[in-house]
Amino acid sequence: MTKKILLIIVEGQTEQIILEDYLDEYFANSMIRFDVQREDILTKWDANKRIPNIKNSVVKVIQSYLNKYKFLAKDLTAIVHITDADGCFIAPEFVKVKEDIEQNLFYTEDAILVNSDKRKEQIEQRNEMKANNARILVANDHFSINRLKVPYQLFYFSTNLEHVLWNERNEIPTEKVHKADNFMENLTDTIEEYLSEFLPVSQELPYREKMKKSWAFLMDDCHSLQRGTNVPLLFEMIKSDVQ
């Protein structure tokens, strides 16, 4: 029997580093494929500087992958999509101007610090766009690809992956891959066990209830700046869809 593809859409290479080997071993009956975007499609404007339809954007990513590697929609068993929360659900008053910061953007436990009023406006717009797009995708449990329904789920790291893994919200971009490699080399538990410590809901709940509550938690107050993730739930989602 030909293995079906579990497609995992991620923002950067670090997600692939921490998840690929475990998923390959855990779901040996599926072909695990990562599609690294090297950008955040939830905050990407179109060519005319307008906000695109996020569902169309995700479908384009999926279609592009299928076309590039000569696969068909029927080859997909499910689509997993992982994003960084980036503090996108905080209220505008928690984006604060602090002119003496070295970076033009700095995340804290309860605020996003920026170095100018212009940058504050940009981040507020980014947050609104990403929060709205995330809400749309969270409510979406499948995509129709060439008239075939393929299961889909969006998951998050908060504030970002580096924050969850080694407690650094403001990691230097050039250090991320190296530190992710080191993290995995020194990890004594499975990555699923490690990440489960940062799941903000009870493991005893049914899967759909956990997903719902984990997103509700993230969207409340300043939780999208605080250390947490619902990525452990992707293993339950995958298991139900591929077995």
NUTOR-903578 format. One record per residue (C-alpha): residue in one letter; residue number from 1; x negated, y negated, z. Coordinates in pm, 1 decimal, always signed. Layout:
BEGIN
<atom><residuo>A</residuo><num>NUM</num><east>X</east><north>Y</north><up>Z</up></atom>
...
END
This chain:
BEGIN
<atom><residuo>M</residuo><num>1</num><east>+0.0</east><north>+0.0</north><up>+0.0</up></atom>
<atom><residuo>T</residuo><num>2</num><east>-134.3</east><north>-342.9</north><up>-95.4</up></atom>
<atom><residuo>K</residuo><num>3</num><east>-177.6</east><north>-573.9</north><up>+201.8</up></atom>
<atom><residuo>K</residuo><num>4</num><east>+39.5</east><north>-884.0</north><up>+210.0</up></atom>
<atom><residuo>I</residuo><num>5</num><east>-108.7</east><north>-1224.9</north><up>+283.2</up></atom>
<atom><residuo>L</residuo><num>6</num><east>-74.8</east><north>-1414.4</north><up>+607.2</up></atom>
<atom><residuo>L</residuo><num>7</num><east>-154.6</east><north>-1771.4</north><up>+502.8</up></atom>
<atom><residuo>I</residuo><num>8</num><east>-282.3</east><north>-2002.6</north><up>+777.1</up></atom>
<atom><residuo>I</residuo><num>9</num><east>-290.6</east><north>-2375.0</north><up>+694.9</up></atom>
<atom><residuo>V</residuo><num>10</num><east>-535.8</east><north>-2568.7</north><up>+913.1</up></atom>
<atom><residuo>E</residuo><num>11</num><east>-686.4</east><north>-2917.3</north><up>+921.9</up></atom>
<atom><residuo>G</residuo><num>12</num><east>-1052.0</east><north>-2815.2</north><up>+959.3</up></atom>
<atom><residuo>Q</residuo><num>13</num><east>-1301.2</east><north>-2532.2</north><up>+963.1</up></atom>
<atom><residuo>T</residuo><num>14</num><east>-1309.8</east><north>-2502.5</north><up>+1342.7</up></atom>
<atom><residuo>E</residuo><num>15</num><east>-963.3</east><north>-2342.8</north><up>+1352.7</up></atom>
<atom><residuo>Q</residuo><num>16</num><east>-1083.7</east><north>-2077.1</north><up>+1111.5</up></atom>
<atom><residuo>I</residuo><num>17</num><east>-1396.4</east><north>-2012.0</north><up>+1320.9</up></atom>
<atom><residuo>I</residuo><num>18</num><east>-1202.4</east><north>-1945.9</north><up>+1640.3</up></atom>
<atom><residuo>L</residuo><num>19</num><east>-912.4</east><north>-1744.6</north><up>+1496.2</up></atom>
<atom><residuo>E</residuo><num>20</num><east>-1024.1</east><north>-1554.3</north><up>+1187.8</up></atom>
<atom><residuo>D</residuo><num>21</num><east>-1211.0</east><north>-1257.9</north><up>+1338.0</up></atom>
<atom><residuo>Y</residuo><num>22</num><east>-948.4</east><north>-1192.5</north><up>+1603.2</up></atom>
<atom><residuo>L</residuo><num>23</num><east>-661.7</east><north>-1211.5</north><up>+1353.4</up></atom>
<atom><residuo>D</residuo><num>24</num><east>-845.2</east><north>-985.4</north><up>+1108.0</up></atom>
<atom><residuo>E</residuo><num>25</num><east>-880.2</east><north>-724.5</north><up>+1381.2</up></atom>
<atom><residuo>Y</residuo><num>26</num><east>-540.6</east><north>-771.4</north><up>+1544.3</up></atom>
<atom><residuo>F</residuo><num>27</num><east>-340.0</east><north>-770.5</north><up>+1221.5</up></atom>
<atom><residuo>A</residuo><num>28</num><east>-539.7</east><north>-525.9</north><up>+1013.7</up></atom>
<atom><residuo>N</residuo><num>29</num><east>-236.3</east><north>-442.4</north><up>+798.2</up></atom>
<atom><residuo>S</residuo><num>30</num><east>-229.4</east><north>-797.0</north><up>+659.9</up></atom>
<atom><residuo>M</residuo><num>31</num><east>-476.9</east><north>-1000.1</north><up>+458.2</up></atom>
<atom><residuo>I</residuo><num>32</num><east>-559.7</east><north>-1306.9</north><up>+672.1</up></atom>
<atom><residuo>R</residuo><num>33</num><east>-628.8</east><north>-1611.8</north><up>+455.9</up></atom>
<atom><residuo>F</residuo><num>34</num><east>-710.9</east><north>-1963.1</north><up>+577.4</up></atom>
<atom><residuo>D</residuo><num>35</num><east>-639.5</east><north>-2271.7</north><up>+370.7</up></atom>
<atom><residuo>V</residuo><num>36</num><east>-860.1</east><north>-2549.0</north><up>+515.8</up></atom>
<atom><residuo>Q</residuo><num>37</num><east>-718.8</east><north>-2889.5</north><up>+418.8</up></atom>
<atom><residuo>R</residuo><num>38</num><east>-1001.5</east><north>-3108.3</north><up>+556.1</up></atom>
<atom><residuo>E</residuo><num>39</num><east>-731.6</east><north>-3367.0</north><up>+621.8</up></atom>
<atom><residuo>D</residuo><num>40</num><east>-403.5</east><north>-3403.6</north><up>+809.6</up></atom>
<atom><residuo>I</residuo><num>41</num><east>-115.2</east><north>-3361.7</north><up>+566.8</up></atom>
<atom><residuo>L</residuo><num>42</num><east>+127.5</east><north>-3485.5</north><up>+834.0</up></atom>
<atom><residuo>T</residuo><num>43</num><east>-30.4</east><north>-3832.2</north><up>+809.9</up></atom>
<atom><residuo>K</residuo><num>44</num><east>-118.5</east><north>-3840.6</north><up>+441.3</up></atom>
<atom><residuo>W</residuo><num>45</num><east>+35.0</east><north>-4119.1</north><up>+232.4</up></atom>
<atom><residuo>D</residuo><num>46</num><east>+112.6</east><north>-4062.6</north><up>-135.3</up></atom>
<atom><residuo>A</residuo><num>47</num><east>-69.7</east><north>-4236.7</north><up>-421.9</up></atom>
<atom><residuo>N</residuo><num>48</num><east>+164.3</east><north>-4536.3</north><up>-392.8</up></atom>
<atom><residuo>K</residuo><num>49</num><east>+105.7</east><north>-4574.0</north><up>-15.4</up></atom>
<atom><residuo>R</residuo><num>50</num><east>+450.5</east><north>-4437.5</north><up>+62.3</up></atom>
<atom><residuo>I</residuo><num>51</num><east>+543.6</east><north>-4164.8</north><up>+309.2</up></atom>
<atom><residuo>P</residuo><num>52</num><east>+603.0</east><north>-3845.8</north><up>+109.2</up></atom>
<atom><residuo>N</residuo><num>53</num><east>+862.7</east><north>-3581.8</north><up>+186.4</up></atom>
<atom><residuo>I</residuo><num>54</num><east>+670.3</east><north>-3359.5</north><up>+428.2</up></atom>
<atom><residuo>K</residuo><num>55</num><east>+847.6</east><north>-3041.9</north><up>+318.4</up></atom>
<atom><residuo>N</residuo><num>56</num><east>+745.2</east><north>-3110.7</north><up>-39.5</up></atom>
<atom><residuo>S</residuo><num>57</num><east>+389.5</east><north>-3175.1</north><up>+78.2</up></atom>
<atom><residuo>V</residuo><num>58</num><east>+371.8</east><north>-2836.6</north><up>+251.3</up></atom>
<atom><residuo>V</residuo><num>59</num><east>+520.7</east><north>-2658.5</north><up>-50.4</up></atom>
<atom><residuo>K</residuo><num>60</num><east>+255.3</east><north>-2822.1</north><up>-271.1</up></atom>
<atom><residuo>V</residuo><num>61</num><east>-18.0</east><north>-2693.3</north><up>-38.8</up></atom>
<atom><residuo>I</residuo><num>62</num><east>+124.1</east><north>-2341.5</north><up>-54.5</up></atom>
<atom><residuo>Q</residuo><num>63</num><east>+173.8</east><north>-2349.1</north><up>-432.2</up></atom>
<atom><residuo>S</residuo><num>64</num><east>-177.4</east><north>-2486.0</north><up>-482.1</up></atom>
<atom><residuo>Y</residuo><num>65</num><east>-322.2</east><north>-2199.5</north><up>-280.5</up></atom>
<atom><residuo>L</residuo><num>66</num><east>-121.9</east><north>-1937.9</north><up>-469.7</up></atom>
<atom><residuo>N</residuo><num>67</num><east>-220.7</east><north>-2085.5</north><up>-805.1</up></atom>
<atom><residuo>K</residuo><num>68</num><east>-588.7</east><north>-2113.6</north><up>-712.1</up></atom>
<atom><residuo>Y</residuo><num>69</num><east>-619.7</east><north>-1751.0</north><up>-603.7</up></atom>
<atom><residuo>K</residuo><num>70</num><east>-369.4</east><north>-1603.0</north><up>-851.5</up></atom>
<atom><residuo>F</residuo><num>71</num><east>-120.2</east><north>-1482.5</north><up>-590.6</up></atom>
<atom><residuo>L</residuo><num>72</num><east>+259.4</east><north>-1478.8</north><up>-609.4</up></atom>
<atom><residuo>A</residuo><num>73</num><east>+516.5</east><north>-1583.6</north><up>-351.2</up></atom>
<atom><residuo>K</residuo><num>74</num><east>+608.7</east><north>-1218.5</north><up>-296.1</up></atom>
<atom><residuo>D</residuo><num>75</num><east>+250.8</east><north>-1157.5</north><up>-179.8</up></atom>
<atom><residuo>L</residuo><num>76</num><east>+307.4</east><north>-1377.0</north><up>+127.7</up></atom>
<atom><residuo>T</residuo><num>77</num><east>+429.3</east><north>-1223.8</north><up>+451.1</up></atom>
<atom><residuo>A</residuo><num>78</num><east>+434.1</east><north>-1551.5</north><up>+650.9</up></atom>
<atom><residuo>I</residuo><num>79</num><east>+286.0</east><north>-1899.5</north><up>+674.3</up></atom>
<atom><residuo>V</residuo><num>80</num><east>+126.1</east><north>-2033.1</north><up>+991.5</up></atom>
<atom><residuo>H</residuo><num>81</num><east>+50.0</east><north>-2406.3</north><up>+1007.5</up></atom>
<atom><residuo>I</residuo><num>82</num><east>-167.2</east><north>-2554.4</north><up>+1284.3</up></atom>
<atom><residuo>T</residuo><num>83</num><east>-200.7</east><north>-2926.2</north><up>+1356.2</up></atom>
<atom><residuo>D</residuo><num>84</num><east>-366.2</east><north>-3147.4</north><up>+1617.6</up></atom>
<atom><residuo>A</residuo><num>85</num><east>-113.8</east><north>-3347.8</north><up>+1819.4</up></atom>
<atom><residuo>D</residuo><num>86</num><east>-341.6</east><north>-3657.2</north><up>+1827.1</up></atom>
<atom><residuo>G</residuo><num>87</num><east>-118.6</east><north>-3823.5</north><up>+2086.9</up></atom>
<atom><residuo>C</residuo><num>88</num><east>+140.9</east><north>-3889.4</north><up>+1817.7</up></atom>
<atom><residuo>F</residuo><num>89</num><east>+443.9</east><north>-3871.9</north><up>+2048.6</up></atom>
<atom><residuo>I</residuo><num>90</num><east>+336.8</east><north>-4142.6</north><up>+2294.6</up></atom>
<atom><residuo>A</residuo><num>91</num><east>+531.5</east><north>-4469.7</north><up>+2312.5</up></atom>
<atom><residuo>P</residuo><num>92</num><east>+375.2</east><north>-4771.8</north><up>+2132.4</up></atom>
<atom><residuo>E</residuo><num>93</num><east>+283.0</east><north>-4938.3</north><up>+2462.7</up></atom>
<atom><residuo>F</residuo><num>94</num><east>+35.5</east><north>-4656.8</north><up>+2528.8</up></atom>
<atom><residuo>V</residuo><num>95</num><east>-168.0</east><north>-4760.3</north><up>+2225.3</up></atom>
<atom><residuo>K</residuo><num>96</num><east>-386.5</east><north>-5024.4</north><up>+2389.5</up></atom>
<atom><residuo>V</residuo><num>97</num><east>-639.1</east><north>-5274.2</north><up>+2258.2</up></atom>
<atom><residuo>K</residuo><num>98</num><east>-976.8</east><north>-5261.0</north><up>+2432.9</up></atom>
<atom><residuo>E</residuo><num>99</num><east>-1222.1</east><north>-5465.1</north><up>+2230.5</up></atom>
<atom><residuo>D</residuo><num>100</num><east>-1537.3</east><north>-5339.3</north><up>+2403.4</up></atom>
<atom><residuo>I</residuo><num>101</num><east>-1500.0</east><north>-4971.9</north><up>+2309.2</up></atom>
<atom><residuo>E</residuo><num>102</num><east>-1772.5</east><north>-4843.5</north><up>+2076.4</up></atom>
<atom><residuo>Q</residuo><num>103</num><east>-1535.1</east><north>-4644.9</north><up>+1853.6</up></atom>
<atom><residuo>N</residuo><num>104</num><east>-1235.0</east><north>-4792.7</north><up>+1677.1</up></atom>
<atom><residuo>L</residuo><num>105</num><east>-1025.4</east><north>-4511.5</north><up>+1830.7</up></atom>
<atom><residuo>F</residuo><num>106</num><east>-1063.7</east><north>-4339.6</north><up>+2168.1</up></atom>
<atom><residuo>Y</residuo><num>107</num><east>-827.6</east><north>-4089.6</north><up>+2333.9</up></atom>
<atom><residuo>T</residuo><num>108</num><east>-771.6</east><north>-4076.9</north><up>+2711.0</up></atom>
<atom><residuo>E</residuo><num>109</num><east>-535.7</east><north>-3883.0</north><up>+2938.2</up></atom>
<atom><residuo>D</residuo><num>110</num><east>-257.5</east><north>-4139.2</north><up>+2902.1</up></atom>
<atom><residuo>A</residuo><num>111</num><east>-350.2</east><north>-4381.7</north><up>+2621.5</up></atom>
<atom><residuo>I</residuo><num>112</num><east>-505.5</east><north>-4430.0</north><up>+2281.7</up></atom>
<atom><residuo>L</residuo><num>113</num><east>-759.6</east><north>-4710.6</north><up>+2296.2</up></atom>
<atom><residuo>V</residuo><num>114</num><east>-833.3</east><north>-4916.8</north><up>+1986.2</up></atom>
<atom><residuo>N</residuo><num>115</num><east>-1061.8</east><north>-5213.7</north><up>+1925.8</up></atom>
<atom><residuo>S</residuo><num>116</num><east>-826.1</east><north>-5453.0</north><up>+1747.4</up></atom>
<atom><residuo>D</residuo><num>117</num><east>-461.9</east><north>-5549.1</north><up>+1701.9</up></atom>
<atom><residuo>K</residuo><num>118</num><east>-482.5</east><north>-5437.0</north><up>+1338.3</up></atom>
<atom><residuo>R</residuo><num>119</num><east>-604.3</east><north>-5092.7</north><up>+1442.0</up></atom>
<atom><residuo>K</residuo><num>120</num><east>-325.6</east><north>-5073.0</north><up>+1703.3</up></atom>
<atom><residuo>E</residuo><num>121</num><east>-67.6</east><north>-5133.5</north><up>+1432.3</up></atom>
<atom><residuo>Q</residuo><num>122</num><east>-226.8</east><north>-4867.6</north><up>+1211.8</up></atom>
<atom><residuo>I</residuo><num>123</num><east>-225.3</east><north>-4607.4</north><up>+1488.7</up></atom>
<atom><residuo>E</residuo><num>124</num><east>+133.9</east><north>-4685.4</north><up>+1581.7</up></atom>
<atom><residuo>Q</residuo><num>125</num><east>+232.9</east><north>-4632.5</north><up>+1217.8</up></atom>
<atom><residuo>R</residuo><num>126</num><east>+30.6</east><north>-4310.6</north><up>+1203.2</up></atom>
<atom><residuo>N</residuo><num>127</num><east>+193.3</east><north>-4182.2</north><up>+1522.3</up></atom>
<atom><residuo>E</residuo><num>128</num><east>+542.7</east><north>-4257.4</north><up>+1399.2</up></atom>
<atom><residuo>M</residuo><num>129</num><east>+475.9</east><north>-4086.6</north><up>+1067.7</up></atom>
<atom><residuo>K</residuo><num>130</num><east>+317.7</east><north>-3778.4</north><up>+1223.9</up></atom>
<atom><residuo>A</residuo><num>131</num><east>+581.6</east><north>-3744.5</north><up>+1496.6</up></atom>
<atom><residuo>N</residuo><num>132</num><east>+866.1</east><north>-3764.7</north><up>+1244.8</up></atom>
<atom><residuo>N</residuo><num>133</num><east>+697.8</east><north>-3514.5</north><up>+1012.7</up></atom>
<atom><residuo>A</residuo><num>134</num><east>+628.4</east><north>-3276.5</north><up>+1299.5</up></atom>
<atom><residuo>R</residuo><num>135</num><east>+993.6</east><north>-3284.8</north><up>+1407.2</up></atom>
<atom><residuo>I</residuo><num>136</num><east>+1101.1</east><north>-3196.3</north><up>+1053.7</up></atom>
<atom><residuo>L</residuo><num>137</num><east>+857.8</east><north>-2905.6</north><up>+1027.6</up></atom>
<atom><residuo>V</residuo><num>138</num><east>+934.0</east><north>-2771.4</north><up>+1376.4</up></atom>
<atom><residuo>A</residuo><num>139</num><east>+1298.3</east><north>-2740.8</north><up>+1274.3</up></atom>
<atom><residuo>N</residuo><num>140</num><east>+1196.6</east><north>-2549.0</north><up>+963.2</up></atom>
<atom><residuo>D</residuo><num>141</num><east>+1149.4</east><north>-2172.3</north><up>+1002.1</up></atom>
<atom><residuo>H</residuo><num>142</num><east>+1086.1</east><north>-2084.7</north><up>+636.7</up></atom>
<atom><residuo>F</residuo><num>143</num><east>+998.2</east><north>-2223.7</north><up>+296.7</up></atom>
<atom><residuo>S</residuo><num>144</num><east>+1152.5</east><north>-2120.6</north><up>-33.3</up></atom>
<atom><residuo>I</residuo><num>145</num><east>+864.2</east><north>-2047.4</north><up>-268.7</up></atom>
<atom><residuo>N</residuo><num>146</num><east>+980.7</east><north>-1958.1</north><up>-618.0</up></atom>
<atom><residuo>R</residuo><num>147</num><east>+1321.2</east><north>-1872.5</north><up>-468.3</up></atom>
<atom><residuo>L</residuo><num>148</num><east>+1173.0</east><north>-1639.0</north><up>-209.6</up></atom>
<atom><residuo>K</residuo><num>149</num><east>+1210.6</east><north>-1721.1</north><up>+160.5</up></atom>
<atom><residuo>V</residuo><num>150</num><east>+876.8</east><north>-1703.9</north><up>+343.3</up></atom>
<atom><residuo>P</residuo><num>151</num><east>+871.2</east><north>-1736.1</north><up>+726.7</up></atom>
<atom><residuo>Y</residuo><num>152</num><east>+694.3</east><north>-2053.6</north><up>+846.7</up></atom>
<atom><residuo>Q</residuo><num>153</num><east>+601.3</east><north>-2205.0</north><up>+1181.2</up></atom>
<atom><residuo>L</residuo><num>154</num><east>+411.4</east><north>-2515.3</north><up>+1291.4</up></atom>
<atom><residuo>F</residuo><num>155</num><east>+184.2</east><north>-2488.9</north><up>+1597.7</up></atom>
<atom><residuo>Y</residuo><num>156</num><east>-26.8</east><north>-2748.3</north><up>+1780.7</up></atom>
<atom><residuo>F</residuo><num>157</num><east>-342.8</east><north>-2820.0</north><up>+1976.1</up></atom>
<atom><residuo>S</residuo><num>158</num><east>-330.1</east><north>-3122.2</north><up>+2208.9</up></atom>
<atom><residuo>T</residuo><num>159</num><east>-492.0</east><north>-3367.2</north><up>+2199.0</up></atom>
<atom><residuo>N</residuo><num>160</num><east>-685.3</east><north>-3161.9</north><up>+1945.6</up></atom>
<atom><residuo>L</residuo><num>161</num><east>-856.6</east><north>-2824.3</north><up>+1914.3</up></atom>
<atom><residuo>E</residuo><num>162</num><east>-1181.7</east><north>-2945.6</north><up>+2072.7</up></atom>
<atom><residuo>H</residuo><num>163</num><east>-987.9</east><north>-3080.5</north><up>+2370.1</up></atom>
<atom><residuo>V</residuo><num>164</num><east>-830.8</east><north>-2738.9</north><up>+2434.2</up></atom>
<atom><residuo>L</residuo><num>165</num><east>-1148.2</east><north>-2537.2</north><up>+2376.3</up></atom>
<atom><residuo>W</residuo><num>166</num><east>-1413.5</east><north>-2735.6</north><up>+2562.0</up></atom>
<atom><residuo>N</residuo><num>167</num><east>-1221.3</east><north>-3029.6</north><up>+2710.3</up></atom>
<atom><residuo>E</residuo><num>168</num><east>-1351.2</east><north>-3302.2</north><up>+2477.3</up></atom>
<atom><residuo>R</residuo><num>169</num><east>-1087.9</east><north>-3522.6</north><up>+2312.9</up></atom>
<atom><residuo>N</residuo><num>170</num><east>-1336.3</east><north>-3745.3</north><up>+2130.2</up></atom>
<atom><residuo>E</residuo><num>171</num><east>-1579.7</east><north>-3495.9</north><up>+1983.4</up></atom>
<atom><residuo>I</residuo><num>172</num><east>-1833.2</east><north>-3619.0</north><up>+1727.7</up></atom>
<atom><residuo>P</residuo><num>173</num><east>-1712.1</east><north>-3475.8</north><up>+1393.9</up></atom>
<atom><residuo>T</residuo><num>174</num><east>-2054.4</east><north>-3343.3</north><up>+1294.3</up></atom>
<atom><residuo>E</residuo><num>175</num><east>-2074.7</east><north>-3143.5</north><up>+1619.3</up></atom>
<atom><residuo>K</residuo><num>176</num><east>-1743.3</east><north>-2960.0</north><up>+1588.3</up></atom>
<atom><residuo>V</residuo><num>177</num><east>-1846.4</east><north>-2658.4</north><up>+1381.1</up></atom>
<atom><residuo>H</residuo><num>178</num><east>-2165.8</east><north>-2597.9</north><up>+1578.1</up></atom>
<atom><residuo>K</residuo><num>179</num><east>-1983.7</east><north>-2619.3</north><up>+1911.5</up></atom>
<atom><residuo>A</residuo><num>180</num><east>-1703.3</east><north>-2392.6</north><up>+1788.9</up></atom>
<atom><residuo>D</residuo><num>181</num><east>-1960.0</east><north>-2129.2</north><up>+1690.3</up></atom>
<atom><residuo>N</residuo><num>182</num><east>-2124.2</east><north>-2154.1</north><up>+2032.2</up></atom>
<atom><residuo>F</residuo><num>183</num><east>-1787.7</east><north>-2139.1</north><up>+2205.7</up></atom>
<atom><residuo>M</residuo><num>184</num><east>-1693.5</east><north>-1815.1</north><up>+2032.6</up></atom>
<atom><residuo>E</residuo><num>185</num><east>-2035.5</east><north>-1659.1</north><up>+2097.4</up></atom>
<atom><residuo>N</residuo><num>186</num><east>-1995.9</east><north>-1721.7</north><up>+2471.5</up></atom>
<atom><residuo>L</residuo><num>187</num><east>-1625.7</east><north>-1638.2</north><up>+2503.8</up></atom>
<atom><residuo>T</residuo><num>188</num><east>-1574.5</east><north>-1337.5</north><up>+2731.7</up></atom>
<atom><residuo>D</residuo><num>189</num><east>-1195.4</east><north>-1304.1</north><up>+2689.8</up></atom>
<atom><residuo>T</residuo><num>190</num><east>-1010.8</east><north>-1276.4</north><up>+2361.7</up></atom>
<atom><residuo>I</residuo><num>191</num><east>-920.3</east><north>-1610.1</north><up>+2205.5</up></atom>
<atom><residuo>E</residuo><num>192</num><east>-553.1</east><north>-1523.8</north><up>+2262.8</up></atom>
<atom><residuo>E</residuo><num>193</num><east>-614.3</east><north>-1475.3</north><up>+2636.3</up></atom>
<atom><residuo>Y</residuo><num>194</num><east>-815.7</east><north>-1795.7</north><up>+2661.6</up></atom>
<atom><residuo>L</residuo><num>195</num><east>-560.1</east><north>-2011.5</north><up>+2482.0</up></atom>
<atom><residuo>S</residuo><num>196</num><east>-273.2</east><north>-1864.1</north><up>+2684.9</up></atom>
<atom><residuo>E</residuo><num>197</num><east>-405.0</east><north>-2052.4</north><up>+2988.2</up></atom>
<atom><residuo>F</residuo><num>198</num><east>-301.5</east><north>-2377.5</north><up>+2817.8</up></atom>
<atom><residuo>L</residuo><num>199</num><east>+46.9</east><north>-2273.4</north><up>+2708.5</up></atom>
<atom><residuo>P</residuo><num>200</num><east>+283.0</east><north>-2521.8</north><up>+2880.2</up></atom>
<atom><residuo>V</residuo><num>201</num><east>+576.7</east><north>-2280.6</north><up>+2916.4</up></atom>
<atom><residuo>S</residuo><num>202</num><east>+642.9</east><north>-1948.1</north><up>+3086.4</up></atom>
<atom><residuo>Q</residuo><num>203</num><east>+526.4</east><north>-1638.8</north><up>+2898.9</up></atom>
<atom><residuo>E</residuo><num>204</num><east>+832.3</east><north>-1456.4</north><up>+3031.4</up></atom>
<atom><residuo>L</residuo><num>205</num><east>+1073.5</east><north>-1644.1</north><up>+2803.5</up></atom>
<atom><residuo>P</residuo><num>206</num><east>+1185.3</east><north>-1511.8</north><up>+2463.3</up></atom>
<atom><residuo>Y</residuo><num>207</num><east>+970.5</east><north>-1627.6</north><up>+2170.3</up></atom>
<atom><residuo>R</residuo><num>208</num><east>+1217.6</east><north>-1879.5</north><up>+2024.8</up></atom>
<atom><residuo>E</residuo><num>209</num><east>+1279.2</east><north>-2032.3</north><up>+2367.0</up></atom>
<atom><residuo>K</residuo><num>210</num><east>+906.0</east><north>-2065.3</north><up>+2424.6</up></atom>
<atom><residuo>M</residuo><num>211</num><east>+859.5</east><north>-2238.0</north><up>+2090.4</up></atom>
<atom><residuo>K</residuo><num>212</num><east>+1144.1</east><north>-2478.3</north><up>+2159.9</up></atom>
<atom><residuo>K</residuo><num>213</num><east>+1024.9</east><north>-2563.8</north><up>+2510.2</up></atom>
<atom><residuo>S</residuo><num>214</num><east>+660.2</east><north>-2596.3</north><up>+2408.4</up></atom>
<atom><residuo>W</residuo><num>215</num><east>+747.3</east><north>-2859.9</north><up>+2149.6</up></atom>
<atom><residuo>A</residuo><num>216</num><east>+989.7</east><north>-3036.0</north><up>+2382.7</up></atom>
<atom><residuo>F</residuo><num>217</num><east>+709.2</east><north>-3057.0</north><up>+2639.0</up></atom>
<atom><residuo>L</residuo><num>218</num><east>+466.4</east><north>-3201.6</north><up>+2384.0</up></atom>
<atom><residuo>M</residuo><num>219</num><east>+714.2</east><north>-3466.3</north><up>+2270.2</up></atom>
<atom><residuo>D</residuo><num>220</num><east>+775.7</east><north>-3593.5</north><up>+2623.5</up></atom>
<atom><residuo>D</residuo><num>221</num><east>+586.6</east><north>-3877.7</north><up>+2793.9</up></atom>
<atom><residuo>C</residuo><num>222</num><east>+207.8</east><north>-3863.7</north><up>+2722.8</up></atom>
<atom><residuo>H</residuo><num>223</num><east>+181.6</east><north>-3485.2</north><up>+2693.8</up></atom>
<atom><residuo>S</residuo><num>224</num><east>+60.0</east><north>-3510.1</north><up>+2334.1</up></atom>
<atom><residuo>L</residuo><num>225</num><east>-260.1</east><north>-3658.2</north><up>+2481.0</up></atom>
<atom><residuo>Q</residuo><num>226</num><east>-299.3</east><north>-3391.2</north><up>+2747.6</up></atom>
<atom><residuo>R</residuo><num>227</num><east>-467.0</east><north>-3053.6</north><up>+2724.6</up></atom>
<atom><residuo>G</residuo><num>228</num><east>-228.2</east><north>-2789.6</north><up>+2595.3</up></atom>
<atom><residuo>T</residuo><num>229</num><east>-136.8</east><north>-2569.0</north><up>+2300.8</up></atom>
<atom><residuo>N</residuo><num>230</num><east>+134.2</east><north>-2333.9</north><up>+2177.5</up></atom>
<atom><residuo>V</residuo><num>231</num><east>-103.7</east><north>-2153.3</north><up>+1939.6</up></atom>
<atom><residuo>P</residuo><num>232</num><east>-86.2</east><north>-1836.0</north><up>+2157.6</up></atom>
<atom><residuo>L</residuo><num>233</num><east>+270.5</east><north>-1800.5</north><up>+2031.6</up></atom>
<atom><residuo>L</residuo><num>234</num><east>+152.3</east><north>-1757.9</north><up>+1675.1</up></atom>
<atom><residuo>F</residuo><num>235</num><east>+51.2</east><north>-1401.8</north><up>+1762.7</up></atom>
<atom><residuo>E</residuo><num>236</num><east>+412.5</east><north>-1326.0</north><up>+1856.0</up></atom>
<atom><residuo>M</residuo><num>237</num><east>+540.0</east><north>-1494.6</north><up>+1540.9</up></atom>
<atom><residuo>I</residuo><num>238</num><east>+299.3</east><north>-1300.1</north><up>+1321.1</up></atom>
<atom><residuo>K</residuo><num>239</num><east>+373.0</east><north>-970.0</north><up>+1492.1</up></atom>
<atom><residuo>S</residuo><num>240</num><east>+745.7</east><north>-1007.4</north><up>+1432.5</up></atom>
<atom><residuo>D</residuo><num>241</num><east>+696.0</east><north>-1098.9</north><up>+1066.9</up></atom>
<atom><residuo>V</residuo><num>242</num><east>+425.3</east><north>-857.7</north><up>+956.3</up></atom>
<atom><residuo>Q</residuo><num>243</num><east>+508.9</east><north>-541.3</north><up>+1145.6</up></atom>
END
